Amino acid sequence: MNGFAGKVAVVTGGASGIGEGIVQALLEEGAVVVIADVERPALDETLERLAGKGDVSGIVTDVSQPASVDACARQVYDTYGVCHLLFNNAGVGGGGVAKPWHWTPNDWKWCIGVNLFGVGHCVASFVPRMIDSGQEGWIVNTSSSNGGFQPLADLGVYAASKAAVTAYTECLANALANEDTLLHAALFYPGGNGLLETRLWNSARNRPPELARERPMVDEQWDYQEFKAQMQEKGVPVADLLELGRVVLQGIREERFIISLETVSNGELMRRRAERIGRGELPTVPTGSAFE
């Protein structure tokens, strides 16, 4: 797919952060964009901010609920008759930082429900329709180096969800090729150009009451603004999310399965992990840094 002008794209979690960066990059290219987001106020604010920048609309969608996702897909197809690009970007952080044995059942249900089941629900609702259209299309699932390449010990629920997304997307890409469809699947690993300023850091604002934590968090929590200040003191800039969106579209043009600014460094990381696996060792060196 060399051009995006006139292509219909759906971006979940597109009302802020990385998703909004993808939306803006698509609008630059002349695509028709539908933002699917669970947060009505953020969706309305984003649509107002993007007014005049292209053909963009929004549908309130909870990706953790299959009926909500299917209603979104029906509305997209009733309106446009096609979807060429599906960006499964919606995600939540998992509820904080905790030792693996301190996560509660509701932490698991909430994080996996959005980050993994959400991708599955979107694929189930959109991909059969995309196949039936007989047109070329792409499904791009946002993963994370935390889980996709190497997990952080105190973010185990989130890492597990993103590792699962990585594995599932590889299966999806192979199945689409094996069935001789005109669809392709890709993994997007954000990062590489600075600190990611996204609402994932405070995703608990959208946590359903019925999935509230069963007991108080006992591990020491960290403050994002304090972390941001520390990173900026070290010279780490805030990432340009629009530029990340452009990276995603370039990855589609180049027909990449893995789309990332850090492909070479991630490859080296995986080589070192593979060597430790080959020796029967723990792939992650347990020194506190997941990326040694």
N, C-alpha and C positions, 0 to 999 in steps of 0.2 A: 504494500500500500504506500504509494509515493506521495499522494496528496490527501488532504483532509477537508478541503472545501466542499461544503454540502453534505458531508458525512454526518450521520446522526450518532451522537455519543452520549452515553449515560455514565455519570460519575457518582458513585456512592461516597458519602462523607465529603461531598464537594463544596460544602458551604464554608469551609475554613481550611487553614493549613495546607498540607500537601495536596489535598483534593482540589482546593481552590486554585492552587498553582497549575494543576493539570487543566482545570476549566479555562483559566485565562490563556494558557498556551493553545488550547483548541480553538478558542474564539479568535486568537490572532491568525489562525490558519483558515478561518472561515467555516468552521464546523458548526453544526446545529447541536447545542448542548442541553442536556437535561440533568439538573442536579437532583440527586436523590439523597435526602438528609433527614435524620430523625428530629433535628432541632428546628422547629418552625421559626423562632425569632432570628436565629443565625441565618437561616435560609432566606428570609425576607430581607435582612440587612445586606446579604451578599448580592441578591438579585437587584436591589436598589443601587448598590455600588457598581455593578456591572452593566447597568442600564446604558444603552447606546454603544456598547462595545461588541454587540453581535446578537445572534439569535440564541437566547438562553432562557430557560424556564426551570421551574422546580416542582418536585413532588415530595411531600413529606413521606418518608419511608423508614421503617424499622427493619433493618436487614436481618435481625434475629428472628423475625416472625415471617414464616413462609407466605402467609396470606397477604401481608403488607407488600412483600416483594412481588408477588404475582399480580397484585393490583397495579403496582408501578409498571410492570412489563406490559400489562394489558393497555394501560393508558398511553404508554409510549407507542405501541403498535397501532392502537386506534387512531392516534394523532398523526404519526409519521409513516406507518406501514413497514418500518424497518429499523434495525439498530445495527450499525456497523462496528461500533466500538463500545466495549463494556469495561469500565475501570472499577474493579472491586477494591475500593480504597478505605471504606469505613472501618474504624477500629477503635478499641478502647485499651487503656493501659493495664487493666487488671486489678487496680485497687491499691497500688502502693508498692513498697519494697518489703519483702518478708522472706524469712527462711522457708525452704520448701515444705517443712512440716507445719508451718503456721497459716498456710492458705486454707480458707474455709470452703465448704461445698458451694456456697453462693458465689464466692470469688471465681471458682472454676466455671460455674454455669454462666455467669455474666460474660467473662472474657472469652471463653470458647464459643459461647452462643453468638457473639458479635463477630469475633475475628475469624473463626473457622466456619461455623454454621452459616454465618452471613454470606461468605463466599459460596458455599454450597447451595444455599437457597437462590442466590442470583444466577448461578450457572444453571440450576434446574429450571428456572423460569425463563431465562433469556436464550440460552444456547439452542434448545430445540427450535425456537422461533427463528434464530439466526441461521441455523442449518437449513431450515425449510425455505428461507428467502433465496437461497442459491447465490448469495453475494459474498464477496470476500469480507472477512471481519476479524477482529482481534479481541481477546479477553486478556486484560492485564490485571494481575492480582498483586497488590502491595504486600510485601513481606517485610522482613527486617533481618539485618545481620545478627541481631540477638535472637537466635533460634534458627534462622535460615542458614547461618554459617557457624556461629558458636554462641552458646547461651551464657547469659549472665546469671550467676548462682542465685541472687536474691530477687530475680524477676522471672522465676520459674514458670508461672502460669502463662505470662505473656510469651516467653520464649517457646513454650510448648505449643501455643496456638500458632505462632509464626513458623515453627518447624513443620507443623502439620500443613499449613498453607503451601509451603515450599514443596512438600512431597505430593500434595494433591494436585498442584498446578503442573508438575512434571507428568503425572498420570493423565491429566486433562490434555496436555499438549500431544502426548503420544496417541491418545484415543482419537483426537481430532484428525491426526495424520493417518492413523490406521484405517479410519472410516472414510478416508479420501474426501473429507470436507474441504471447504474453502476458508475454514476458520483456523486461527492460530492462537496459542496461549503463550503468555510471557509472565515473568516475575520481575517486579520492580523493587529494588532495594534502595530506599532513599538514603541520603547522606553523602558526604564527600565534599560538600562546599560550605560547611559550617553547622552551627547549632540549629536544629530544626524547631522553629517557633510554631508549634501546632497546639490545638486544643486537646490533643491526646494527653498532655500533661495533667489536665484537670477534667478528664473524661467522666469522673464520678458524678459530675453535675447531671448527667443523663442516666445514671444508674437507676433501674426500676426499683421502687420500694420493696417489691416482693423478693428482690435479690439482694437486699441489704446485708451487710456483713453480720454474721451471727454473734460475733464477739469483738471487742475492741482489738485493734492492731497492737501487738506487743513489741514489735521491732521498731527501731528508731526510723522515723520518717525523714525524708529530705525535702527541702523547699526548692521549687523550681527556680524562683527568682534569685535565690542565693546561689544555686548551681550556675545559673546563667551569668551572674556577676563574676563568679570564679573563672568561668570559661573565657569571658571577655578580658579579664585581667591577664590571662595566659595568651591573649591574642587570637582566640577562636572567634570568628565573626558569626553573626546570625545568617543562616542560609538564605539564599535567594530562591524562594519557592517557585516563582515563575520560571526561573532558569531550570529548576528540577523538572517542571512540567515540560519544558522544551526538550530536556534530555529523554523523557519518556517517549515523546513523539519521534525523536530521532532514532530511538531504539526500534520503534515499529518500522520506520523506513528501512532500517538496516536488517530487519527480520531477525532480531536478537531474541533469544529465549530469556537470557538474564540481562536486565537493563539496570545499569548502575554506573556511577562515576568512579567506583572503587573496584572495578573488575580485576585489575592486576593484583592489587593488594589482597583482595578476598581470595583470589586464586592461590597466592602464596600462603595465606592463612590456612586454607584447606589442604595444601600440600603438607604443611607441618602437622596438621591434625591427622592426616592419612598416615604419616610416618609413625605417629604415636599409636594409632589404632593397629597398624601392622605389627607393633611390638606388644600389643595387648595392654597398652597403658591408657590411663584416663586421658581423653583427647584434650581437655582443658587443663592447663597447668594451674593448680589451685593456690595461687598467690594473691588472689583478690582482683587481679586483672584478667578479664576474659579474653584479652586479645594479645597475650604474650605468646 
